[in-house]
Amino acid sequence: MKVLFSGGGTLGPVTPLLAIWDVIRDAHPEATALWVGTKHGPEKELVEKKDILFFTIPSGKLRRYLSPLNIIDAFKIMGAFFAALNLLINERPDVCISAGGFTSVPVHWAAWWLGIPTWIHQQDVVVGLSNKLMARSAKQITTALEDSVSQFQKKKTLWLGNPIRKEILSGSKELAIKQFNLDALLPLVFITGGGTGSLRVNQLVVEAVQHLKGFAQVIHLTGKDRPQELVQRAVKYVDYYQIFPFFTDEMKDVYAAADIIISRGGFGTITEIAALGKPAILIPKLGHQEHNVSYLSKANAAIIVNENTADGNFLSKKIRELLEHKKEREELGKRMQALLPKAEEEKILEVFERIVSLAT
């Protein structure tokens, strides 16, 4: 049995698929997997750690607005379709699975052309263009949110919850304390701007961190694709602040040790935070992330910071207020966990087995 996953550019469409692979591999040890991702995205390192073969194909960006680049990218997408077709003919996967991303569209179109069943998973509150384009030919659609089911064809859509990587739930606070030389008595604030990082989040953190002395220690994932000079200067003067461009295996332990997690509004990270029951401060970027965090804000399940109106003083104030109120932290974590239940392994496997049966 062979499974093809696709998606990348950011880790948003990647982490739930890795969680699905965990479930498939446990049930079918003989199964193999391959992944079609982006050339310069952060996903390759995580994917290859799972012993999954990694491929890239040419791709074009899908835009909803008028641009002369759409003409160029139309040819790129056509080339990507034929590249995907060639890859699928050579590899002959039994099923193709995606959680969105423009890289997946030509792969799933090619799979449809070859009669290979496809499964797409919808995470965000608002359906992205890539999933809209793949939904028509998909044999199965699953959603992270119950409300999202109504946005797709009812007979082939199922509310699943969001799959969570097993290792994320097995972190050790003690290992993090030892590995990062943390003070066991001082709260830890963990900050991530997503797989590619965020320049604006980095700026806000550098402004905020100087006001956290005595309140917290900070671990900050700055992103591989972002300039490091700004955060490196801050590290020289603040000894309770550590920076790293990217985590793989270390992520689970830092998650476990964190008292507060600060993140963008990507659904993959949000649901991992929810699964751990951690309190979150979210700084969404414009677009679909605003809808994601609005959904949480209405349920009072996270603290939301506007990147355009906030500064470092405001962010540090929010951090300190949350650190001073343990009960509020616990309630935020519980509300988010209740609002975003993780997908059950039995359901994931049931969906997979049903799709595989269509390929035989």
C-alpha positions, 0 to 999 in steps of 0.5 A: 500500500502506498499513500501520497501526501501533498502540501507545504510552503508553510507547516499549516497543511503539513502537520495534520497530514503527518498525524494521519500518517502516524495512524496509517503506519500503526495500522499498516506497517507495510505501507509506504508514503511519499510527499509532494511539497515545495522546493523552499518550504519548511516541510522537507525536514519534518517529512523526511524525519518520518522516512517519507520520500520527498518530491517537488514539482513546478508550481504556480500561485493561485490568485483570486485577484487580477494580475499579469502574473496569473498568465505566467502562473497558468502555464506553470500550473499546466506544467505542474499538472503534467509533472504530477501526472508523470510522478503518479504514473511512476509511483502509482499511489493507492490514495492521495491526501491533502490538507490544502496548499497550491502545490496539492491542486495539480497533484489531485487533478492528476490523481482524478485523471488517473482514477486514484481516489483523493481525500482533502482535509479542511482546517481553516474557518474559511475554505481556501481556494486550493481546497475549493478547486480539489473538492469537486473531484475528491472522494472524501472531504473531512473538516476540523470544525463541525460548522465547516461541513455545510461548505462542501457536498454533504454526501462526501463530507465528514466532521473529523476534528483536526489530526494531531501528531502523536509526538506533540502529546508526549513532550517532557517539561523536565527534558526541556528544562535540561536541554534549554537550561531553563529555570524550573521556578520561572514561567516559560513563554514559547513564541512561534511565528509558524514554520516560515516565521513572521517578521512582525511577530519577531519585531513585537517580541523583541520590543516586549522581551525587555519588559519580562525580566523577573516575570518569565523566560522566553523561547522564540522560534524566529523562522528559517526565512526571516532575518535574524539580526534583530533578534540576535541583537536582543539576545545579547542583552537579555539572558532569559531570552533564547532564539532558534530558527526552527524545531523538529523533535524539540517542539514537543518538549518546549510545548510541554514546558510552556506556560503560555504559547504565543503564535500566529493564527494558523489552524495547525498550530492552534489545534496543537495548542488546544490538544495540549490545553495550553493558554494562547496569545494569538497574533493573526496575519491578514486573511484566513487567520483572522477568521480562525482567531475570531472563531476562538475570540467569540468563545473567549478561548484565546487572547487576540493581539492585532499586529497593526495596532499593538506594540511590544509594551502592549504584548508584554502587558498581556503576557504579564497579566496572564502570568499573574492569573493562573486560573485564567490561564487554565480556563483559556486552555480548557475552553480552547481544548473543548472548542477544538477536539482532536480527531480520533484515531479510529475515525481517521483510520475508518476514513482511510480504509474506506478510501483505499477500498475505492482503489481496489 
